[in-house]
Amino acid sequence: MSGSFIPAAASPRPVRLAARLCVAAVLVLYALHVLERFIAEPLLPVFRAVISVVDEQFVVTDARLGREGPNEALDFRANLRRPAQIAGHVVYPFGWQGIPAGEYEVTYTLGGALQYSALLLIIALAWPARRAHELAVRLPMCLLFAGALLLIDVPTTVIAELRHAAENMVDPRALSGWMIWSRLLAGGGGISLSILLAALAINAGRRYSRPVSR
């Protein structure tokens, strides 16, 4: 028995795998480009709810699809719920007791939001399956994992940017734990997580599609 996560005997030849990755990348990236708006729009209330639950300091006042230059984007607008202690200072909400009205705004391109899900799907589709039942197990798991990646990345990135904007008002050098997490994701953590989840889906498809021995 091989000690690798995916059995070595099932590993395809490198050249063939590279070709399959290229084909899968074209298909997945094109499909996500065409469908990105239909994927993102129903998730806006979900993102908004997750942000409000995870970070009680901010309330999202608006979440919609917008544009950042030529790209479709998620546009979030928020304000502090109440005066908050941030970077050692008290920061007041916009419009609070004579403070001018305003709001914090965070824009996240749809391409950026979907990048980790795209990598997961590319790997999972490119890796060969021994039988159709294996794909029938693998692909639903990939869709579940892709949704999980979106719920991990988008809300935490928005929270990090909101915190950073509030911190900059009192101390431009401040760096919250949320921003460290966001930079960790952007610096390779999100890619590593995508690869790990793809491997889990591939392994699960192989394991749960084996014929029952008698």
Order of alpha helices (4+ residues) and beta strands (2+ residues): alpha-alpha-beta-beta-beta-beta-beta-alpha-alpha-alpha-alpha
